[in-house]
Amino acid sequence: MVATEASVATAALRRLDLALIVDDHPLFCDALALTLRAVAGVARVETADRLDAAMARLDLTPVPDIVVLDLNLPDVNGLDGLIRLKAVAGSVPVVVVSSLADTRVIGATLKAGAAGFIPKHSGRDAFRTAFETIRMGRIALPEGYAPPADPRAPASRQEEAVARLSLLTRQQAKILELICEGLLNKQIAYDLSIAETTVKAHVTAIMRKLGVQSRTQAVLMAREASFSSLMPEGE
């Protein structure tokens, strides 16, 4: 009976054998890969230095068991990378490892669906603990971080923006990114090799999910999820 219960408990743990690290700093990727192999039980590690490359990798098999994401990438701004990656990753947990360890940034990443947050300066024990927590299906919180005391408190503008942006599909998130770059529907259709009518339909759906009435308001909401809106004044 004891052996059977132990087997069931072990089977309930999430497998984290294959990790995908998304970070554009090769030396940090190498160090993190060694850490994950040594203390987190990860057997295989792959890397991507761009968000687009990470999303393309998630379309292939075998699918990584966990994604380790740096928020600051060359082809993404603010929390947009996490939001877009979550839309592709599905049930694959995405844990954020970032030097931007401000309380508001941590809270925003968790609101956006991250499976945990590990400050980049953390030691091996912190990574071990975080991966054990995620393996058990729980959210990994950094030491010293305290969630808001009152869960009924109204969401801030940033939290509301993150929550709404998280509703977008992968294609809608990409189209919103191009809208933020100032592209018109015709240009977006050309870039994505889809019909302009399809772009228009997506734009309508984007505005409905974001609860806005215009493209300009959609862009402003996307900017609410940027790092500059989350960091304290003076930083």
N, C-alpha and C positions, 0 to 999 in steps of 0.2 A: 504493500500500500504506500509506504513512504517513497519507494522508487517511482511508482506511478505518479504520485503528486509532484515529485521533483521534475519528472519528465514533462508534465503538463505546464509547470511553472516555466521551465526552460523554453518550451515551445511558444509560450506567450510573449517571450522577449523578442523585440524587433531585431532582425539581423542587420548588422552594420559592417558587412565584409568589404564592400566596395564603396569608396568615398570619391566624390568629385570636388576638388578644391578650385574655386573660382577667384583668382587673384592675379594681378599683373606684375607682382614682384617675385621673380624667380627664386631668389634666395629665401624669402619667407615661405614660398611654396615647398621648397626642399626641406626646410626646417620643420614645417607643419606636417609634411608627409612622414618624416621620421618620428615625430611625436605621436601621430595617430597610429602608426604601426607598433610603436613601443608601449603605449599606455592605454590605447582605446580599442585594441583588438581588431583593428582594421587590417585586412590582409593585402588589399590592392588599393592603390591611390592613382587617380588620374587628375590632370589639371587642365584648366582653361583660363586664358588671360583676358577674355572678353565675355560680356554677357551673351552676345549672339552665338559665340562658340559653345558656351555652356548649354544654351537652349537647343542647339543643334545636336549636342551630345545626348541630351535627354530623349531625343527622338530615336536613338539607337538602342540596341540590346547588347549585353545585358544592361538594364537600367541601374544606375547607382543606387545603393541603399541609403545614402545620405549625401547632401550637398552642403559644402562649407563655403559660405559666401562672404567676400569682402564688399562692403557697401560702396566703396569709392573705386570705380572702374573707369577706364578711358571712354567707354561707349554708353555710359549711363549716369544719370544725375539723381542724387537724393535716394529716396526709398523706391524709386521707380523700378530699379533692378530687381529688388526683392519681390515686388508686386508682380512683375512680368514673369519672373522665374517661378513663382508659386503657381501661376496660371498654367505653366507647362509641367511642373513637377508632380502635380496631383497629390498622391498620398506619400510621396517621398519627402521626408523631413528636410527642411532647409535651416541650418543653424548659421547665424551671423557671427563672424569673427572680425572685429573691427577695432581700430584705435579710437573711434568716435564713441566713447563710452559714457557720454552724458546721459543723465537719467531720462531726459525727454527722448533722446534717440533710442535708448533701450526700449522704453515704453512704446514708441511708435513702431519699432520693428516687431514687437510682440503683437501689437494690434494688427499688423499686416500679415500675420500668420507664421512668423518664424518659430521654429521648434526650440529655439534657445538663443542666447547671446553670450559670447565669450570675448572679453576684452583681449586685444592682441598681446598685451604685455603679460597675460596670465602664464603661470607655471604649469608644469606637466600634471600636477595633481588636479588643477582646475579643469583641464581637458578630460582627464580620466573621469572625474565626477560628472561633468556635463554629458559625456557620451553614455555613461551608465544610466543617467537620468532619462535621456532620450530613448535608450534601449528599453526602458520600462514604460515608454509611452507617455512620459511626463515632460513638461516644459523646463528647460535648463535655464535657471536664472543666475546671473553673476553674483558672487559674494558681496553682500552689502546692499544689494538692490532690493528696495521695498516697493511693491505695487501700490497704486493709489489706495489710501485708507478707506475711501468711500466709493464703492463700486457704482453707487447711484448718482454720483456727481456727473453733471452734463459734460459731454465730450468737448474738447477744445476744437478750434478750427482745423488744426493739423490732424487730430485724431479722426475727425469727421471726414476729412479729405482722404486719409489713408484707408478708412473703412469703405468709402465709396469707390475709390480707385481699385480696391481689391476685388470688386465685383466684375471688373472687365475681363473679357476673354483675352487670350494671347493676341489674336488679330486686332481686337479693339485697342489693346494697350499699345501695340505697334503703331496703329493709325493715330492714336492720341499723341504719341511721341513725334510723329511727322507733322501733325497739326501744330505742336509746340515749336517746331522748327520753322513754321511759317508756310508750309506747303499747301497748295490748293488741292481740291479733290482730284482734278485731272492729273496733277503731278504725283499725288499719292497712288492713284490707280496705275500710273506708268511704273513707279518704283516697285510696287507690289505685284505687278502683272495681273491685275484684276480689273473688272469693269468699273467705270465711274459710278454707275448706279449701285454697285455693291458697296463702294466707299460711302456713298450717300446714306445707304441703309445702316451701315456701321456707325456713321457719325450720329444719326438719329438715335440709335441704341445707346451710344456713349453718353449723349446728353441726357437721355432718360435715366440711365443708371447713376449719373453724377448729380441729377436733380438740377441741371442748369438749362438756360434757354438759348445760349449762344456759344460759338466756338471760343470767343474771348473768355467767357466765364469758365469754360472747360480748361483752358490754358492756366487761368489763375488758380483753379483748384489743384491742377497738377503741380504748380509751383508751391502750393501750401505744403506739399510733401517733401520739399527740398531740405537739404541740411541747414541752409541759412535760416529757414523759418523755425527750425527746431532748436538751434543753438542759442545760448544766452547772449544777450547783448555784450559786446566787447570781445567776443571770441572770434 
